[in-house]
Amino acid sequence: MGSAKRDKALYIDKEALATLAIVKEGILSPVTKLMNSAESKEVEETSTYQGKFFPFPFILAPSGKRNAKVLQNLKSGETIDLIEGGVKCGELKVDEVFKIDRLKRVEQIFATTDVSHPGVKDTLKRLGEYAVSGEYEVDTSFVKEIKELIKKQRELTNAKKITAIMMAAKPLHRGHERMIRNALEKSDMIVLFLLKPYKKDKFSYELRYEALKYYTDNFLPKNKVLIVPFENTYIFAGYNNVFLDSLAAKNFGCDAISVGQNHSGIGLFYDKYGTNSIVDRFKSEDFEIEVSSEYVYCNECKTLVSTKTCPHGTHHHISYKSEFIEELMVQGLLPPAVLVRKEISAIFLSSLFKNRWKKLINKFPDFFPSNGLLEELDDKKFYLKIIDLHQTVSLT
């Protein structure tokens, strides 16, 4: 959008810009704008907005001395530029500037003010003392594109019920696969919202998308699964995560959302006795929240099972903990096939350790059996060959 005058500009980051676009396009409806001080106070006290539940005020309060100086000198009716990465990305017509309680803000999002909590620490760094309200304009094209993709896929498949699953797939494991298949059995179509965080990670969005796309293309019915990016901004990181994910899925055009028992924020509304009022809030909205069982590998059943149906003790179970599997891969170890499909492991490891086996492949090009044709090995194929040898259990 071009350059801007520094004395009439607010400097925001990509996360704030994405959040503004999401709200502007109605993904968190009934919230579609920045709240003023009176609206913010009402939401803080009642957790409702326009008669519907909403957990915290939606405000714009960017940090920094420059932003604080600009905000304190703004007058109602002025138009101010929004700057991200040194480039104008939008405009805001000022309605009101008001002071906020930063600690109260993070407590409403994360249910704690403990700075050892990564979400609290990061949010306090990017949260200023003054908020501004008013009508704003930013690019919402990426949100519109996702809405349109879902709409077109519904029309293509004539889907009556679409279920959303929000997932990081870091990495995609067998538990994820079972959850996706179970959701597909109950729906005409699945939308996999692949989380797109704002911190650098060894498992990039592109890598996770490649693995998830490989799985859906090769092991699920065609045209029944759609993968779309989901801007996982800070407001989705707190203990209201399940509610906000569900609200977003609904406003993107889905009819239900499937969440696992270990989904972030699930403890807010799920326990062994069932669900409470958070899920109930969606009953009048014609939207379902489906809580999936926890899946484990049982060494007595010799298969992946639900903890609700397996008769064996937890000492027989291998849990599908993403953090453990991720650490195995970061250390360069192949996860067992009962945890991660071999093709998925090959995709991740060949990306994490590029050209790791180049010298070995060149030295022993004919070590592995082949189909008799010339076959050029690369790191990905090398991992698959090794895994196949690991899975060989008999010499007879």
Secondary structure, 3 states (H helix, E strand, C coil): CCCCCHHHEEECCHHHHHHHHHHHCCCCCCCCCCCCHHHHHHHHHHCEECCEECCCCCCEEECCHHHHHHHHCCCCCCEEEEEECCEEEEEEEEEEEEECCHHHHHHHHHCCCCCCCHHHHHHHHHEEEEEEEEEEEECCHHHHHHHHHHHHHHHHHCCCCEEEEEECCCCCCHHHHHHHHHHHHCCCEEEEEEEECCCCCCCCHHHHHHHHHHHHHHHCCCCCEEEEEEECCHHHCCCCHHHHHHHHHHHCCCCEEEEECCCCCHHHCEECCEECHHHHCCHHHCCEEEEECCEEEECCCCEEEECCCCCCCHHHEEECCHHHHHHHHHCCCCCCCCCCCHHHHHHHHHHHCCCCCHHHHHHCCCCCCCCCCCCCCCHHHHHHHHHHHHCCCCCC
